[in-house]
């Protein structure tokens, strides 16, 4: 079975690539806005918290994270869907 739905590369995007990469042909744009962001520290990605303990609303900086931009991570992201739904349901 083909798994083409797990990868989308949009080289014509004015922001491509949104993260530094030495493999632009393998850069996955499918999750342009990372669905794991809402999971905070439980996303599994490479992030930094900016301003924690200094400002009221610290910022999650994902500029060094490529987790959603790797084709092989599609299944990992989808495995977190239930956790994302739980967070969304709290806001209903």
GROMACS elastic network, one bead per residue, 0.5 to 0.9 nm:
[ bonds ]
;  ai    aj funct       b0    kb
    2     5     6  0.82186   500
    3     6     6  0.57822   500
    3     7     6  0.78918   500
    4     7     6  0.57319   500
    4     8     6  0.79375   500
    5     8     6  0.74119   500
    5    30     6  0.85764   500
    6    28     6  0.83979   500
    6    30     6  0.72351   500
    6    71     6  0.61348   500
    6    72     6  0.81540   500
    6    73     6  0.88878   500
    6    74     6  0.60798   500
    6    75     6  0.86153   500
    7    26     6  0.87430   500
    7    27     6  0.85434   500
    7    28     6  0.55660   500
    7    29     6  0.72345   500
    7    30     6  0.59816   500
    7    69     6  0.87563   500
    7    70     6  0.83425   500
    7    71     6  0.56279   500
    7    72     6  0.89567   500
    7    74     6  0.83284   500
    8    27     6  0.81575   500
    8    28     6  0.54232   500
    8    29     6  0.53270   500
    8    30     6  0.50699   500
    8    31     6  0.87774   500
    8    71     6  0.86405   500
    9    12     6  0.88999   500
    9    24     6  0.85273   500
    9    25     6  0.72882   500
    9    26     6  0.75503   500
    9    27     6  0.62550   500
    9    28     6  0.53225   500
    9    29     6  0.52542   500
    9    30     6  0.73330   500
   10    13     6  0.56872   500
   10    16     6  0.70480   500
   10    17     6  0.85876   500
   10    27     6  0.87011   500
   10    28     6  0.81175   500
   10    29     6  0.62892   500
   10    30     6  0.87578   500
   11    14     6  0.81162   500
   11    15     6  0.86994   500
   11    16     6  0.57858   500
   11    17     6  0.74838   500
   11    24     6  0.81928   500
   11    25     6  0.84518   500
   12    15     6  0.84717   500
   12    16     6  0.71154   500
   13    16     6  0.52344   500
   13    17     6  0.80608   500
   14    17     6  0.84327   500
   15    18     6  0.54385   500
   16    19     6  0.79557   500
   16    24     6  0.85816   500
   16    29     6  0.85949   500
   17    20     6  0.66995   500
   17    21     6  0.73819   500
   17    24     6  0.70450   500
   17    27     6  0.74148   500
   17    29     6  0.84669   500
   18    21     6  0.89347   500
   18    32     6  0.86295   500
   18    63     6  0.83319   500
   19    63     6  0.64727   500
   19    64     6  0.69734   500
   19    65     6  0.77298   500
   19    66     6  0.71299   500
   19    69     6  0.89106   500
   20    24     6  0.88515   500
   20    63     6  0.87679   500
   20    64     6  0.79912   500
   20    66     6  0.88320   500
   21    24     6  0.61079   500
   21    27     6  0.76551   500
   21    66     6  0.87760   500
   22    25     6  0.89721   500
   23    26     6  0.55127   500
   23    27     6  0.65508   500
   24    27     6  0.50535   500
   24    28     6  0.86662   500
   25    28     6  0.84185   500
   26    69     6  0.83287   500
   26    70     6  0.72876   500
   26    71     6  0.76802   500
   27    66     6  0.87305   500
   27    69     6  0.55573   500
   27    70     6  0.63545   500
   27    71     6  0.78129   500
   28    31     6  0.73956   500
   28    32     6  0.81925   500
   28    68     6  0.73184   500
   28    70     6  0.56138   500
   28    71     6  0.59506   500
   29    32     6  0.50810   500
   29    33     6  0.87762   500
   29    68     6  0.80592   500
   29    69     6  0.60460   500
   29    70     6  0.87850   500
   30    33     6  0.85555   500
   30    68     6  0.79441   500
   30    69     6  0.74102   500
   30    71     6  0.87102   500
   31    34     6  0.53662   500
   31    35     6  0.70567   500
   31    68     6  0.58685   500
   31    69     6  0.69258   500
   31    74     6  0.89373   500
   32    35     6  0.87972   500
   32    68     6  0.78437   500
   32    69     6  0.79183   500
   33    36     6  0.88204   500
   33    37     6  0.83209   500
   33    68     6  0.86370   500
   34    37     6  0.57110   500
   34    38     6  0.85805   500
   34    67     6  0.88348   500
   34    68     6  0.62535   500
   34    69     6  0.89356   500
   35    38     6  0.67826   500
   35    39     6  0.83333   500
   35    68     6  0.84233   500
   35    77     6  0.77145   500
   35    80     6  0.89685   500
   35    81     6  0.84685   500
   35    84     6  0.76424   500
   36    39     6  0.54089   500
   36    40     6  0.75839   500
   36    42     6  0.83385   500
   36    43     6  0.52486   500
   36    44     6  0.82320   500
   36    45     6  0.83916   500
   36    68     6  0.83635   500
   36    77     6  0.71319   500
   36    80     6  0.75418   500
   36    81     6  0.85908   500
   36    84     6  0.73023   500
   37    40     6  0.58488   500
   37    41     6  0.86872   500
   37    42     6  0.89875   500
   37    43     6  0.65844   500
   37    60     6  0.80542   500
   37    62     6  0.84225   500
   38    41     6  0.89429   500
   38    42     6  0.89171   500
   38    43     6  0.78150   500
   38    84     6  0.69563   500
   38    87     6  0.75433   500
   38    88     6  0.88609   500
   39    42     6  0.53113   500
   39    43     6  0.51077   500
   39    44     6  0.88494   500
   39    80     6  0.88021   500
   39    83     6  0.74314   500
   39    84     6  0.67060   500
   39    87     6  0.77938   500
   40    43     6  0.59097   500
   40    60     6  0.74955   500
   41    44     6  0.73333   500
   41    45     6  0.84329   500
   41    47     6  0.83887   500
   41    60     6  0.87312   500
   42    45     6  0.82098   500
   43    46     6  0.87689   500
   43    77     6  0.88452   500
   43    80     6  0.81962   500
   44    47     6  0.88086   500
   44    67     6  0.81369   500
   45    62     6  0.79419   500
   45    65     6  0.60193   500
   45    66     6  0.76576   500
   45    67     6  0.58042   500
   45    68     6  0.84674   500
   46    61     6  0.89866   500
   46    62     6  0.67688   500
   46    63     6  0.86415   500
   46    64     6  0.64162   500
   46    66     6  0.76639   500
   46    67     6  0.76023   500
   47    60     6  0.67011   500
   47    61     6  0.55573   500
   47    63     6  0.72874   500
   47    64     6  0.65657   500
   47    65     6  0.61235   500
   48    59     6  0.82780   500
   48    60     6  0.59759   500
   48    61     6  0.51243   500
   48    62     6  0.67156   500
   48    63     6  0.86604   500
   48    64     6  0.85334   500
   49    52     6  0.62130   500
   49    58     6  0.64926   500
   49    59     6  0.56541   500
   49    61     6  0.59537   500
   49    62     6  0.88021   500
   50    54     6  0.87815   500
   50    55     6  0.88524   500
   50    58     6  0.56075   500
   50    59     6  0.51067   500
   50    60     6  0.63698   500
   50    61     6  0.66979   500
   51    54     6  0.50514   500
   51    55     6  0.54030   500
   51    56     6  0.81862   500
   51    57     6  0.76208   500
   51    59     6  0.66439   500
   52    55     6  0.63680   500
   52    56     6  0.79479   500
   52    57     6  0.77049   500
   52    58     6  0.50335   500
   52    59     6  0.77555   500
   53    56     6  0.76214   500
   53    58     6  0.77971   500
   54    57     6  0.87572   500
   54    58     6  0.78222   500
   55    58     6  0.59688   500
   61    64     6  0.78322   500
   61    65     6  0.86722   500
   62    65     6  0.51851   500
   62    66     6  0.83381   500
   63    66     6  0.82053   500
   65    68     6  0.79573   500
   65    69     6  0.85532   500
   66    69     6  0.51177   500
   66    70     6  0.66431   500
   67    70     6  0.58877   500
   67    71     6  0.89595   500
   67    73     6  0.65466   500
   67    77     6  0.87322   500
   68    71     6  0.77532   500
   68    73     6  0.64697   500
   68    74     6  0.72770   500
   68    77     6  0.73524   500
   69    72     6  0.88703   500
   69    73     6  0.77561   500
   69    74     6  0.87831   500
   70    73     6  0.55299   500
   70    74     6  0.75041   500
   71    74     6  0.58185   500
   71    75     6  0.88728   500
   72    75     6  0.71245   500
   72    76     6  0.81889   500
   73    76     6  0.51411   500
   73    77     6  0.63047   500
   73    78     6  0.87060   500
   74    77     6  0.52427   500
   74    78     6  0.62556   500
   74    79     6  0.86415   500
   75    78     6  0.50629   500
   75    79     6  0.60776   500
   75    80     6  0.88546   500
   76    79     6  0.50395   500
   76    80     6  0.67261   500
   77    80     6  0.53741   500
   77    81     6  0.69575   500
   78    81     6  0.52139   500
   78    82     6  0.84740   500
   79    82     6  0.73090   500
   79    83     6  0.85446   500
   80    83     6  0.53714   500
   80    84     6  0.64478   500
   80    85     6  0.88667   500
   81    84     6  0.50614   500
   81    85     6  0.62049   500
   81    86     6  0.87321   500
   82    85     6  0.50423   500
   82    86     6  0.62891   500
   82    87     6  0.88288   500
   83    86     6  0.51748   500
   83    87     6  0.65339   500
   83    88     6  0.87873   500
   84    87     6  0.52399   500
   84    88     6  0.62578   500
   84    89     6  0.86618   500
   85    89     6  0.60041   500
   85    90     6  0.86700   500
   86    89     6  0.51234   500
   86    90     6  0.64527   500
   87    90     6  0.53111   500
   87    91     6  0.70103   500
   88    91     6  0.53841   500
   88    92     6  0.68920   500
   89    92     6  0.52228   500
